[in-house]
Amino acid sequence: MKLWGGRFTKETNQLVHNFNASISFDRKFYKQDIEGSIAHVTMLAKQGILSNEDKEAIVAGLKGILSDIESGALEIGETYEDIHSFVEATLIERIGEPGKRLHTGRSRNDQVALDMKLYTRDEVIEIDSLLKELLDTLIKTMEEHTETYMPGFTHLQKAQPITLAHHFGAYFEMFKRDRSRLSDIYRRMNVSPIGSGALAGTTYPLDREYTAELLGFDGPTLNSMDSVADRDYVIELLSALSTIMMHLSRFSEEIIIWNSNEYGFVELDDAYSTGSSIMPQKKNPDIAELVRGKTGRVYGALMSILTTMKGLPLAYNKDMQEDKELTFDAIDTVKGCLALFTGMAATMKFNKTTMEASAKNGFTNATDAADYLVNKGVPFRDAHGIVGQLVLFCIGRNIALDDMSLEEYKAISPVFENDIYEAISLKTCVEKRMTIGAPGKEAMEKVIEVNKKYLSENQHLFRV
């Protein structure tokens, strides 16, 4: 069944039908289509446009269709042009004449806009929930590792000592911002397009505020042309999803590096690793690598919709059908990556001794040695040069600053005393950094408490 055809004298060419049809992918929001139709006919009856008898027959019919699809008793037919025509044709087949009144006072344009918004809104809530689960996992690791010392890096070179809690805390802040972005998108998109018609509203006395209320929107959209032509919320969502994937990819890259034989900082659980078909010794970080690889897939969806929308005149154009397939794929990709990454992060084991030794052997305490000299009255620029000589001395003998004797220290600068060893110990280096946001234990514990409170107060960012 087509929702149009009276104007035409010939059947659509089959290739044209296949190219034009969207049933193969927009079937995904059958639930939202039925939900929107129930709200629409409820409003029509309230306004006296539809009789209560017709409304009750339509609502019962729609609920029956929904139940049968979900139970598997009714299969969505591929011969239909789209999910809207499938639902309407099935309804008419089941309840007869009243079903033909379902489409009163609306266009497929505002119906498509509504379904996509309802579907996207539901998915935003689900993605937020997955981000919350990841944050719960990260905060647990942070609590357990405020004294697990490791090197912090700049330019992928060892820079200064930090803790694993501090490192994971950086990603906690990234994913927390991701939740904030989703909240912003939800708030902006949560207005109802139904009742906008094809582009110029309708002559029926619709109560758009009432329909919006029934569907959980904050109100109706205020321009019918923009309502059917707006895909900003899709672009915003794909942008937010791309940022989530970028964060996951950065984290995955670090786990891949840490898992390498050269670093040995982490051991991945067998359930989140794979082996080699030829090399029996291999244990590969395939989940992290796939997350990193799938990032480009989500970026591609964003570029696609931006390119599709950039030249479209108002109002609706068929090009906009391209908003669905890649968006659906991006949503499914991000949800899968978040779930798998959370499981991987929750089961990782950390090699504390290796991480601490790496921090020592990388001269991450060199800045603290310079600060030691400054506190003894040496100008910073001179102290910087002296510590540079210490590092060269250690490199030549393949030792760490901690391994030098006091005589060796004094040979380079007589200012050094026995207290240099405490000053450059990793524990001292980290715990002296007490400003909020720094890796010191006391500072980290304050941040952890702030973030635990955030998680407790923000179980859900959206009205469900």
Secondary structure, 3 states (H helix, E strand, C coil): CCCCCCCCCCCCCHHHHHHHCCHHHHHHHHHHHHHHHHHHHHHHHHCCCCCHHHHHHHHHHHHHHHHHHHHCCCCCCCCCCCHHHHHHHHHHHHHCHHHHHCCCCCCHHHHHHHHHHHHHHHHHHHHHHHHHHHHHHHHHHHHHCCCCEEEEEECCEEEEEEEHHHHHHHHHHHHHHHHHHHHHHHHHHCCECCCCCCCCCCCCCCCHHHHHHHCCCCCECCCHHHHHHCCHHHHHHHHHHHHHHHHHHHHHHHHHHHHCCCCCCEECCHHHCECCCCCCCCCECHHHHHHHHHHHHHHHHHHHHHHHHCCCCCCCCHHHHHHCHHHHHHHHHHHHHHHHHHHHHHHCEECHHHHHHHHHHCCCCHHHHHHHHHHCCCCHHHHHHHHHHHHHHHHHHCCCHHHCCHHHHHHHCCCCCCCHHHHCCHHHHHHCCCCCCCCCHHHHHHHHHHHHHHHHHCCCCCCC
